[in-house]
Amino acid sequence: MTLHYASPLHSEEDPGGLIGEAFAMGAEFPGPAQDLLLSWMLRLPEGLDARDAAKRLLERYGTEASASANEHCSRLVELLRETAEAPAGVRKGGRRRREVSSSGQRAG
C-alpha cells in the first residue's frame, strides 16, 4: 500500500512533511517534540535508516533558526541530533515488527 501525503514538504526522509511543517510553524509549533518525533519515526519507510534521515533533515531545515523559535522547536532539534548520532543498528524505519516464530524468538 502506498500512502500519498498532501504536504508540499513530504519527502522520503520526512513522510507527510511532519518535521518540516513543525519547523515552518516556528514559534507557533505547540509540541510536544517527543510525540512528533515518534510519529515521524513510525512513518519512515521500511529499511530507511532513521539516523541518515535525521541527518538530512538537520541539514535541510537549517535548524539553528528553527531551534530558537521556541522550546518545542529546540527540543525537536535536540531529538533529531540524538537520533542522527545514535549507534548503528539501533533502529531502522518502518512500523512492521519482525515475525515472531512459534518458539517465541524473533526471526531475524
C-alpha positions as CSV (number, residue, x, y, z in Angstrom):
1,M,0.0,0.0,0.0
2,T,1.3,3.4,-1.0
3,L,0.4,6.5,1.1
4,H,0.1,9.8,-0.6
5,Y,0.6,12.9,1.6
6,A,-0.7,16.4,0.8
7,S,2.1,18.4,2.4
8,P,4.5,20.0,-0.1
9,L,7.2,19.2,2.4
10,H,6.7,15.5,2.1
11,S,9.9,13.5,1.2
12,E,11.2,10.0,1.8
13,E,13.1,11.2,4.9
14,D,10.1,13.3,6.1
15,P,6.9,11.4,5.3
16,G,4.0,13.7,5.4
17,G,6.4,16.6,6.0
18,L,5.9,16.3,9.7
19,I,9.3,17.7,10.7
20,G,9.2,20.4,8.0
21,E,5.8,21.6,9.0
22,A,6.8,21.9,12.6
23,F,9.8,24.0,11.7
24,A,7.7,26.1,9.3
25,M,5.3,26.8,12.2
26,G,8.3,28.2,14.2
27,A,7.1,29.8,17.4
28,E,3.5,28.5,16.7
29,F,4.7,24.9,17.0
30,P,2.8,23.6,20.0
31,G,4.8,20.5,20.7
32,P,5.4,18.2,22.3
33,A,8.5,17.4,20.2
34,Q,8.7,13.8,21.6
35,D,5.3,13.0,20.2
36,L,6.2,14.5,16.8
37,L,9.5,12.6,16.6
38,L,7.7,9.3,17.4
39,S,5.1,9.9,14.7
40,W,7.9,10.7,12.3
41,M,9.8,7.5,13.1
42,L,6.7,5.4,12.7
43,R,6.1,6.9,9.2
44,L,9.6,6.2,7.9
45,P,9.6,3.7,5.0
46,E,10.7,0.2,5.8
47,G,14.5,-0.1,5.7
48,L,15.2,3.6,5.8
49,D,17.9,4.4,8.4
50,A,16.4,6.9,10.9
51,R,19.9,8.2,11.6
52,D,20.5,9.1,8.0
53,A,17.1,10.6,7.6
54,A,17.6,12.7,10.7
55,K,21.0,14.0,9.4
56,R,19.4,15.0,6.1
57,L,16.6,16.8,7.9
58,L,19.0,18.7,10.1
59,E,20.9,19.8,7.0
60,R,17.8,20.7,5.0
61,Y,15.9,22.8,7.6
62,G,18.8,25.0,8.9
63,T,17.9,24.1,12.4
64,E,19.8,26.9,14.1
65,A,17.0,29.4,13.3
66,S,14.3,26.7,14.0
67,A,15.8,25.9,17.4
68,S,15.5,29.5,18.5
69,A,11.7,29.6,17.6
70,N,10.5,28.1,20.9
71,E,11.3,25.4,23.5
72,H,9.4,22.8,21.4
73,C,11.4,23.5,18.3
74,S,14.6,23.5,20.3
75,R,13.7,20.1,21.8
76,L,12.9,18.7,18.3
77,V,16.3,19.8,17.0
78,E,17.9,18.1,20.1
79,L,16.0,14.9,19.4
80,L,16.9,14.8,15.8
81,R,20.6,15.3,16.7
82,E,20.3,12.4,19.2
83,T,18.7,10.3,16.5
84,A,21.4,11.2,13.9
85,E,24.2,10.3,16.4
86,A,22.6,7.1,17.7
87,P,24.8,4.0,17.4
88,A,24.4,1.9,14.2
89,G,21.8,-0.8,14.3
90,V,19.6,0.7,17.0
91,R,16.5,1.4,14.9
92,K,15.5,1.2,11.3
93,G,12.4,3.0,9.9
94,G,9.1,1.3,9.3
95,R,6.3,0.2,11.5
96,R,6.4,-3.6,10.8
97,R,7.9,-5.8,13.5
98,R,9.9,-8.8,12.8
99,E,7.9,-12.0,12.7
100,V,7.8,-13.9,16.0
101,S,8.4,-17.6,15.5
102,S,6.4,-20.2,17.3
103,S,9.3,-20.6,19.8
104,G,8.8,-17.0,20.9
105,Q,12.1,-15.8,19.4
106,R,12.2,-13.0,16.9
107,A,13.1,-14.1,13.4
108,G,15.9,-12.2,12.0
